[in-house]
Amino acid sequence: MSKLAIYFFPWIVIASLGALASPALDENTLKFQLQADAIYNITPSQVIRNDVVTPIGVRYVKKGDIAPSCAIIINPAEKVVFELISPETGSDLPACGEAIRQPIVFEAMDSIFAIFEYSVEDPRKEFTKTFQLFKLSPSGAIVCENNDKLDRFVQKSAKKIGIKQAFMSAIEKLGCK
């Protein structure tokens, strides 16, 4: 399961609010930006405060692929995309299992965070719920580099205390780096 920031700082992607606050992207623009044959689902951006918005989630099929990918569009104007999951070349797995859910937004340690939930279909045709955490601010969104550690921590405790509380605890212990 590879997670890859497409564009532009290795592992960390920063977006400007001005581009995120622009009008919603239409399906044809998304197809062009993602080099996609089909767009299955779009999780639209949400305004959290006047100066903070969430990124856009997209489930789509890349040109030449047969299985869906999932990505988060951090900055549509600059084509800053964070790929969550994509099938291996020539394969139909791993695949994005279903639509990316509307993000869970919360505040912790004087910051605003957004958790995107999606599922990954593996070779056994089983689906695994997975999360990606972003730190939001008026200047943009940052992908938490240590998301794999955060995700493992959350998977262990989410059923007991809930996803939001589990991520709040994880951030307090591990931070968003």
Secondary structure by P-SEA (a helix, b strand, c coil): cccccccccccbbbbbccccccccccaaaaaaaacccccccccccccccccbbbbbbbbbbcccccbbbbbbbcccccccccccccccccccccccccccccccccccccbbbbbbbbbbbccccbbbbbbbbbbbcccbbbcccaaaaaaaaaaaccccccaaaaaaaaaaacccc
